[in-house]
Amino acid sequence: MATTLPMDRSGKAPDRDDTRRARGLLQSLNFFMADMQAGIGPFLGVFLQQRGWQTGPIGTVMTAGGVAGMIMTVPAGAFIDHTEKKRWVVVVTGICTVLASFLILWSQSGLVVTVSQVATAIAGAAIGPAVTGMTLGIVRQKGFNAQNGRNQAWNHAGNMVGAGLSGWLGWKFGMPAIFYLAAAFGVLAIASVLMIPERAIDHKAARGLESDTDDDGAGDSKAEGFKTLLRNKPMLILAACLACFHLGNGAMLPL
C-alpha cells in the first residue's frame, strides 16, 4: 500500500530519504535528550551535600523545580501545538539545560540553584511535547505508534547509558564531571534536532489535522481547544492516575 508523505510549506512532499533520515535522527535525539531531560537531578542532592547543604534546603530547591515543571506543562504543550518552530524549541531547551548545569558549577547559592532547577524543569516540560509533535508530523498517524515505540526504546537506552556514565565519571573524576556529561548530551541532542530536515515535518499533521478526504487539505478540520480535554473522561482519568503515580514514584528519587 502506498503511503502519503507529509507536505512542506511549498506544498511539495519531501523525498523518502528525508523522511528516513528524519526518523533516524528522531531516535538519536531521544537517546541524547534522556540525560538532558533528567539533567543532574539524581545527583544534585549528593553534590549539594558535599558543598555543605542540609537536606531541608535541598528538598526545597528540588520541589521548586518540580512545581515549575508541573505548572508549565499545559502552556508549554499548547505553545508547541501552535508553533511551527518545534525544532527550535528543542534547541532553546537544550541550551537552557546546558547553561543550568554550568550555573550550579559556577555557584551553589540558594538563588542560583533554584533558578537552575526551575529552568531545567521548564525545559523538560517543553521538550517532550516538541519531540512528540515532530514525530507525528514526520510519520503521521499511521506510523506514530511504531515510531513512538522506537523513540521510547532509544530514550530508555539513553537513560541507562547516561546513568552508567554518570556513575563512572563521578567515581573516577568527581561530581563536576556529571555536569559536563549532561552538557555534552545536551549539545548532541541539539545537533541531532538541527539535522532533521524541516521539510520532513508536516506541521498540520503534527497537530492531528490530517485530511480525511483528500491530499489537498479540503477535508482538514480546525484544532480543538482546551475545553475538549475537560470533556474527555478517559483522558481525565488517565491524567489523575499519572498524577497519583508521580506523587508516589517521583518522591522516591531524593531518597
C-alpha positions in Angstrom: 0.0 0.0 0.0 1.4 3.4 -0.9 2.0 5.8 1.9 1.3 9.6 1.7 4.3 11.7 2.6 3.8 15.0 4.5 3.9 18.3 2.6 6.3 21.1 3.4 5.2 24.8 3.2 5.8 24.9 -0.6 3.2 22.1 -1.0 5.9 19.6 -2.1 6.3 16.3 -0.4 9.8 15.5 1.0 11.5 12.6 -0.6 11.7 9.3 1.2 15.3 9.8 2.0 14.4 12.9 4.0 11.7 11.0 5.9 14.0 8.1 6.6 16.8 10.4 7.8 14.4 12.3 10.0 13.2 9.1 11.6 16.7 8.0 12.4 17.6 11.4 13.8 14.5 11.3 16.0 15.9 8.2 17.6 19.3 9.9 18.1 17.5 12.9 19.6 15.6 10.7 22.0 18.8 8.9 23.1 20.6 12.1 23.9 17.7 14.1 25.3 17.1 11.4 28.0 20.1 12.7 30.0 19.2 16.2 29.1 15.7 15.9 30.5 16.9 14.4 33.8 19.8 16.7 33.9 21.8 16.2 37.1 18.7 15.8 39.2 19.5 12.3 40.6 23.0 13.6 41.7 22.1 17.1 42.7 21.4 16.2 46.3 24.7 14.4 46.7 26.5 17.3 45.0 24.9 19.9 47.3 25.5 17.9 50.4 29.2 17.8 49.5 29.0 21.6 49.4 27.5 21.8 52.9 23.8 22.0 52.1 21.3 20.4 54.5 18.5 18.1 53.5 15.8 20.7 54.0 17.1 23.3 51.5 18.0 20.5 49.0 14.4 19.3 49.1 13.1 22.9 48.8 15.0 23.7 45.6 14.1 20.3 44.0 10.4 20.9 44.9 10.6 24.3 43.3 11.8 22.7 40.1 9.1 20.1 40.2 6.3 22.6 40.8 7.6 24.8 38.0 7.6 21.9 35.6 4.1 20.9 36.6 2.8 24.5 36.1 4.4 24.9 32.7 3.4 21.5 31.3 0.0 22.7 29.9 1.1 26.1 28.5 4.2 24.6 27.0 2.2 21.9 25.3 -0.3 24.4 23.9 2.5 26.6 22.6 4.2 23.7 20.9 1.0 22.6 19.4 0.6 26.1 17.9 4.1 26.8 16.7 5.9 25.6 13.6 9.3 26.1 15.2 9.3 22.8 17.0 12.9 22.1 16.2 14.0 25.4 17.7 12.0 24.7 20.9 14.3 21.7 21.4 17.3 23.8 20.6 16.4 26.5 23.2 15.5 24.0 25.8 18.8 22.2 25.2 20.7 25.5 25.6 18.8 26.2 28.8 19.8 22.8 30.2 23.5 23.2 29.3 23.5 26.7 30.9 21.7 25.4 34.0 24.3 22.7 34.5 27.2 25.2 34.4 25.2 27.7 36.6 25.3 25.2 39.5 29.0 24.5 39.0 29.7 28.3 39.0 27.7 29.0 42.2 25.9 26.9 44.8 24.0 29.8 46.3 20.3 29.2 47.0 19.1 31.6 44.3 21.3 30.2 41.6 20.5 26.6 42.3 16.8 27.4 42.4 16.9 29.3 39.1 18.8 26.4 37.6 16.3 23.8 38.7 13.3 25.9 37.6 14.9 26.4 34.1 15.7 22.7 33.8 12.1 21.7 34.8 10.6 24.1 32.3 12.9 22.8 29.6 11.9 19.3 30.5 8.2 20.2 30.2 8.6 21.6 26.7 11.0 19.1 25.1 8.7 16.1 25.4 5.7 17.6 23.6 8.0 19.1 21.0 9.5 15.8 20.1 6.1 14.1 20.1 4.8 16.8 17.7 7.8 16.4 15.4 7.3 12.6 15.4 3.6 13.0 14.5 4.5 15.5 11.8 7.1 13.2 10.2 5.4 9.8 10.3 1.7 10.9 10.5 -1.0 9.0 12.5 -0.4 5.7 10.7 3.3 5.5 11.6 3.1 7.2 15.0 2.7 4.2 17.3 5.7 2.3 15.8 8.0 5.4 15.7 7.0 6.5 19.2 7.8 3.0 20.4 11.3 3.2 18.8 11.7 6.7 20.3 11.0 5.4 23.8 13.3 2.5 23.4 16.1 4.8 22.4 15.1 7.2 25.2 15.4 4.5 27.8 18.7 3.3 26.3 19.9 6.9 26.7 18.8 6.9 30.4 20.7 3.7 31.1 23.9 4.8 29.3 23.7 8.3 30.9 23.2 6.9 34.4 26.1 4.4 33.9 28.4 7.1 32.5 27.4 9.5 35.3 28.2 6.9 37.9 31.5 6.0 36.4 32.6 9.6 35.7 31.5 10.7 39.2 33.6 7.9 40.8 36.6 8.5 38.5 36.8 12.3 38.2 34.4 13.6 40.9 30.9 15.1 40.8 31.6 18.0 38.4 32.2 15.5 35.6 28.5 14.6 35.7 27.6 18.2 34.9 29.9 18.2 31.9 28.3 14.9 30.7 24.8 16.4 30.9 26.0 19.4 28.9 27.6 17.1 26.3 24.4 15.2 25.9 22.5 18.5 25.5 24.9 19.6 22.7 24.5 16.3 20.9 20.7 16.5 21.3 20.8 20.0 19.7 22.9 18.7 16.9 20.5 15.8 16.2 17.4 18.0 16.0 19.1 20.6 13.8 20.0 17.8 11.3 16.3 16.9 11.0 15.1 18.3 7.6 12.5 21.0 8.3 10.6 19.9 5.1 10.1 16.4 6.5 7.8 17.8 9.2 4.1 18.4 8.3 3.0 20.9 11.0 -0.7 20.3 10.3 -0.3 16.6 10.8 1.8 17.4 14.0 -1.4 19.0 15.4 -3.6 16.0 14.4 -5.1 17.9 11.4 -4.7 15.2 8.7 -7.2 15.4 5.9 -9.9 12.6 6.0 -10.9 13.3 2.4 -8.1 14.2 0.1 -4.5 15.3 0.0 -5.1 19.0 -0.9 -6.4 19.9 2.6 -10.1 20.2 1.6 -11.2 17.9 4.4 -9.0 19.4 7.2 -10.7 20.4 10.4 -9.8 23.0 12.9 -7.8 22.3 16.0 -9.9 21.9 19.1 -9.4 23.9 22.2 -8.6 23.1 25.8 -12.3 22.5 26.7 -12.0 19.3 24.6 -9.8 17.8 27.3 -12.3 18.7 30.1 -15.0 16.8 28.2 -12.8 13.7 27.6 -13.4 11.5 30.7 -10.9 8.7 29.8 -8.2 11.4 29.4 -9.0 13.0 32.7 -9.0 9.6 34.4 -5.6 8.8 32.9 -4.3 12.3 34.0 -5.4 11.6 37.5 -3.8 8.2 37.6 -0.5 9.6 36.2 -0.6 12.4 38.8 -1.0 9.9 41.6 1.7 7.7 40.2 4.1 10.6 40.0 3.4 11.7 43.6 4.4 8.2 44.7 7.2 7.5 42.2 8.7 11.0 42.0 9.1 11.2 45.7 11.4 8.2 45.8 14.2 9.9 43.8 15.5 12.2 46.6 15.6 9.2 49.0 
